[in-house]
Amino acid sequence: MTILEHLLALPGEYRDRAIANCNPRYGDQEVDNLYQAIMDAFTWGNTPEGCYFWHTIYNIACVGDDEEMDFTRLPPIPPPKEPVKEEVKESATSNKTPDVIYTRLESTSISGSSYSDRVVTYRFE
């Protein structure tokens, strides 16, 4: 079976998130079971759910075959990530026009919390 076919064994929103995260280059790749599909479908740390979420699902999938997976042990679906801090910096040339907006988004990794930074520059003339 392909990675996408194995991911269909996951329930509801877990399935939808796994398929949405799946790298299109790997979806048709043949694998033997669900845990290999979860391992190979995408890079866990590059998903909105993070490493810990997918690592937990992977560990549950390793315990049994696809038909006997204990879905009651799945981790809760994480809420959408909200900006932790937003700061508007004034332009160096004007006291009223924002030049850069800096947003820090919190993400969870397997080793704890980490942060990813995104800088967006706006120039108003």
N, C-alpha and C positions, 0 to 999 in steps of 0.2 A: 504494500500500500504506500501511497505518497504521504509526504508530511501533511499536506492539507487534509487528506482523508483521515489520518490519525487525529488531527486536531478537532475534527467533527465529533469525536467521542467525548470531548469536554462538555459540561453542562452550560447552557445559557450564555451569560455574559462572559464567562471564562473562555468559552469557545470563540465568541465574537472578538474579544480582545486579542486572543492568540492569533486568529486569522488576520485581524487588522495589522498586527505587528509583524506578520510573516514576510520575510524578504521574498519578493516575487521570483528571484533567481532560484530559490530553494523549494518553493511550494510543490513542484512536480518531482522532487528528489525521492527516490524509494528508500524507506527505512522499515525496520522490523517491528517497531512498537511505538507506543505513545511517548515514552520518556525520551527516546531518540528524536522523535519529532519535536518535542519541546526544546531539547538541547540544540538542535540544528536549525530550527525555523528562523531564529532572530537572535540578536545580541541582547541579553536580558537587561543590561545596564543602560541600553539606549531606548528603553520603553518607558512610558509614563508610569507603569506599575513598579518598575525597578527590579533589581537582582533578587532581593529577599523574597518577593512575591513569587517569581517564577522558579526560584530554587526550591521553595516549599512545594509547589505543584510538581516539580520534577521528582523530588524525593517521594512524594505520595505515589506518583506513577511508577516508580521503580519497584514498589512493594508487590504489585500484582500485575496481572495482564489487563489489557484494555477493558475487558468485560467485567472485571471484578474490582475495579478501582474504587476506593472508599471516598466518594465525593463529599461525605460529611466532614472530612478533615481539611477541606480546602480553606485557604486563608480568606479573610473578608476582602471584598472588592475595595481597593483604595479609593478615597474620594478624589475628585479632580484637584490637581495642584493649583494653589493660589499663590500669587506673589507674596513673599515674606516681607520684603522691604522694597519700597519704591521711593526714589529720591529724584527731584528735579533740580538740575544745576542750571544756574543762569549763564547766559552767553557772556563771553569775555568782552564783547563789543557793545552789549546792551544790557541794561538792568532788568528789562521786562520780557525779553524773548528767550524762551527755553531753547537751549542748544543741544543738550544731551539728556536723555532719560535713562537712568540705570535701574535695572530690575534684577533682583536676586531671587531665583526660584529654588525652593528646597526640594531635594530629591533624597530618597532613601536608598542606601546601598546595603549589601549584605553585612558590612562591617559597622554600620551605623549611619548617622546622617552626614550628608555632604551637600555641597551647594554647587549650582551651575550658574554662571554669570552670563547675562546677555546685555549688550550695549546697543542701543538704537540711537542714531543721530538724526536730529531734525534741524534743518536750516530754513528759517523763514526770512524772506527778503521783502 
